[in-house]
Amino acid sequence: MTVPSLAQRLAEHIQHLLGAGPFPQPGGWTHMGAVICDVSFQPRCNYEATLRPRLLRLQANWPDARTVRGFQNRLAMEDLAVAMKFNHTQKVATAHAITDLLAANGVDTRDDLRTWLDQEANRTALRTVKGVGPKSIDYIGNLVGRSQIAVDVHLRTFAEDAGVPALPYEQLRAVYEEAAALLGHDRGGLEHAVWRSKPGAV
């Protein structure tokens, strides 16, 4: 089936299960330390129960980490695993690597990152960081106010339940984007609504 026909099938499933909306876009973060830690620690993590409280605490305890440079300075002085109460060597390393990459490219604020992600070369550069895949790129965009579909396991399951076959990441993202257009929904808002519909989401 073509992307438009699959998107129509997905759109009908969305309307049936989630209603007509509207689906507001999640706000993300203005604190860059929280943005970087969110995308670094989020994979295979219970977001609401485990990660979100730690991100809120990081914002409160490290107010100077609101910018990338401020966060980088904190990382030079303190142990991120201790600050986050999250002992995962690879996720900590990913946060350090993203921070260093952004700082080296002059990205310091939420607005800087949102604009920087407009360039495909910059998105490709982020992909060189271990632990950062295509979903992470779209996800970090949503954290800074872009409106994108970050396809995770829950969105894949939702699409499969709608009768959409297993597709490569970019193709399934395109199906979701087309479904959002058919329904007149914001992409990021639709993605968040689907994500929140999974069992156990709050």
C-alpha positions as CSV (number, residue, x, y, z in Angstrom):
1,M,0.0,0.0,0.0
2,T,1.1,3.6,-0.6
3,V,1.9,6.1,2.2
4,P,-1.4,8.0,1.6
5,S,-3.6,4.8,1.9
6,L,-1.7,3.7,5.0
7,A,-2.0,7.2,6.4
8,Q,-5.8,7.1,5.9
9,R,-5.9,3.8,7.7
10,L,-3.9,5.2,10.6
11,A,-6.0,8.4,10.6
12,E,-9.2,6.4,11.0
13,H,-7.6,4.4,13.9
14,I,-6.6,7.6,15.6
15,Q,-10.0,9.1,15.3
16,H,-11.7,5.9,16.5
17,L,-9.4,5.6,19.6
18,L,-8.4,9.1,20.5
19,G,-11.2,11.2,19.1
20,A,-11.1,14.4,17.1
21,G,-8.6,16.3,19.4
22,P,-7.3,18.9,19.5
23,F,-4.0,17.4,20.7
24,P,-1.8,20.1,22.2
25,Q,1.9,19.9,21.6
26,P,4.0,19.1,24.7
27,G,6.0,22.0,26.0
28,G,9.4,20.4,26.3
29,W,12.1,22.3,28.3
30,T,13.8,25.6,28.3
31,H,16.6,24.3,30.5
32,M,19.2,22.9,28.2
33,G,20.6,20.5,30.9
34,A,17.1,19.0,31.1
35,V,16.8,18.8,27.3
36,I,20.1,17.0,27.0
37,C,19.4,14.6,29.9
38,D,15.9,13.9,28.6
39,V,17.1,12.7,25.2
40,S,20.1,10.9,26.7
41,F,18.4,9.0,29.6
42,Q,14.9,8.5,28.1
43,P,15.4,5.3,26.0
44,R,13.9,2.2,27.8
45,C,13.0,4.3,30.8
46,N,9.7,4.8,32.6
47,Y,9.4,8.5,31.8
48,E,6.8,9.7,34.3
49,A,7.9,7.6,37.2
50,T,11.6,7.6,36.8
51,L,12.9,10.3,34.5
52,R,10.7,13.3,34.7
53,P,11.1,13.8,38.5
54,R,14.9,13.6,38.1
55,L,14.8,16.3,35.3
56,L,12.7,18.6,37.5
57,R,15.2,18.1,40.3
58,L,18.1,18.8,38.0
59,Q,16.5,22.1,36.9
60,A,16.0,23.1,40.5
61,N,19.5,22.1,41.7
62,W,21.4,23.3,38.6
63,P,19.8,26.6,37.6
64,D,23.0,27.7,35.9
65,A,22.8,24.7,33.5
66,R,19.9,26.4,31.7
67,T,22.4,27.0,28.8
68,V,24.6,24.4,27.1
69,R,27.8,26.2,28.4
70,G,26.4,26.3,31.9
71,F,25.6,22.6,31.7
72,Q,29.0,21.9,30.3
73,N,30.6,23.8,33.2
74,R,28.6,21.8,35.7
75,L,29.6,18.5,34.1
76,A,33.3,19.5,34.5
77,M,32.8,19.9,38.2
78,E,30.2,17.3,39.2
79,D,29.2,13.8,38.5
80,L,26.0,13.7,36.3
81,A,25.2,10.1,37.5
82,V,25.1,11.4,41.1
83,A,23.1,14.5,40.2
84,M,20.5,12.5,38.2
85,K,20.6,9.6,40.7
86,F,20.8,7.4,37.5
87,N,23.8,5.2,37.3
88,H,24.0,4.2,33.6
89,T,27.5,4.7,32.2
90,Q,26.4,4.9,28.5
91,K,23.6,7.3,29.1
92,V,25.9,9.6,31.0
93,A,28.4,9.4,28.3
94,T,25.8,10.3,25.7
95,A,24.8,13.4,27.6
96,H,28.4,14.5,27.8
97,A,29.0,13.9,24.1
98,I,25.8,15.8,23.1
99,T,26.8,18.7,25.3
100,D,30.3,18.8,23.9
101,L,29.0,18.7,20.3
102,L,26.5,21.4,20.8
103,A,29.0,23.6,22.6
104,A,31.6,23.1,19.8
105,N,28.9,24.3,17.3
106,G,28.0,27.4,19.2
107,V,24.6,26.0,20.3
108,D,23.8,27.5,23.7
109,T,20.0,27.9,24.2
110,R,16.7,26.3,23.3
111,D,16.2,28.7,20.4
112,D,19.8,28.0,19.2
113,L,19.1,24.3,19.1
114,R,15.7,24.6,17.5
115,T,17.3,26.7,14.6
116,W,20.4,24.5,14.4
117,L,18.3,21.4,13.8
118,D,17.0,23.0,10.6
119,Q,20.2,21.9,8.8
120,E,20.4,18.3,7.8
121,A,24.2,18.4,8.3
122,N,23.7,19.3,11.9
123,R,21.2,16.5,12.4
124,T,23.7,14.1,10.8
125,A,26.4,15.3,13.2
126,L,24.2,14.5,16.2
127,R,23.8,11.0,14.8
128,T,27.5,10.4,15.2
129,V,27.0,10.4,19.0
130,K,26.7,6.9,20.4
131,G,23.2,6.3,21.6
132,V,21.6,8.9,19.3
133,G,19.5,7.5,16.5
134,P,16.9,8.9,14.2
135,K,14.2,8.8,16.8
136,S,16.4,10.7,19.2
137,I,16.9,13.5,16.6
138,D,13.2,14.0,16.2
139,Y,12.6,13.6,19.9
140,I,15.1,16.3,20.9
141,G,13.5,18.6,18.3
142,N,10.2,18.2,20.1
143,L,11.8,19.0,23.4
144,V,12.8,22.5,22.1
145,G,9.6,23.4,20.4
146,R,9.8,21.8,17.0
147,S,6.8,19.7,15.9
148,Q,7.9,16.3,14.8
149,I,7.0,12.6,14.9
150,A,9.5,10.7,17.0
151,V,8.6,7.0,16.3
152,D,9.2,4.8,19.3
153,V,8.0,1.3,20.1
154,H,4.6,2.6,21.3
155,L,3.9,4.4,18.1
156,R,5.0,1.3,16.1
157,T,2.6,-0.8,18.1
158,F,-0.2,1.7,17.6
159,A,0.4,1.7,13.9
160,E,0.4,-2.1,13.7
161,D,-2.9,-2.2,15.5
162,A,-4.2,0.1,12.8
163,G,-3.2,-2.4,10.2
164,V,0.0,-0.5,9.1
165,P,2.8,-3.1,8.3
166,A,6.2,-2.9,9.9
167,L,8.1,-0.1,8.0
168,P,11.6,1.5,8.3
169,Y,11.7,4.5,10.6
170,E,11.5,7.2,7.9
171,Q,8.6,5.5,6.1
172,L,6.6,5.1,9.3
173,R,7.3,8.6,10.3
174,A,6.0,9.8,6.9
175,V,2.8,7.8,7.4
176,Y,2.2,9.5,10.8
177,E,3.0,12.9,9.2
178,E,0.5,12.3,6.4
179,A,-2.1,11.1,9.0
180,A,-1.6,14.3,11.0
181,A,-2.1,16.4,7.8
182,L,-5.3,14.5,6.9
183,L,-6.7,15.1,10.4
184,G,-5.5,18.7,10.7
185,H,-3.4,18.0,13.8
186,D,-0.1,19.3,14.9
187,R,2.5,16.6,14.4
188,G,4.1,16.8,17.8
189,G,0.7,17.0,19.5
190,L,-0.5,13.9,17.6
191,E,2.6,12.0,18.5
192,H,2.2,12.9,22.2
193,A,-1.5,11.9,22.2
194,V,-0.6,8.5,20.7
195,W,2.2,8.0,23.2
196,R,-0.1,8.9,26.1
197,S,-2.6,6.4,24.9
198,K,-0.3,3.5,25.7
199,P,-1.1,1.3,28.8
200,G,0.4,2.9,31.9
201,A,0.9,6.4,30.5
202,V,-0.3,9.3,32.6
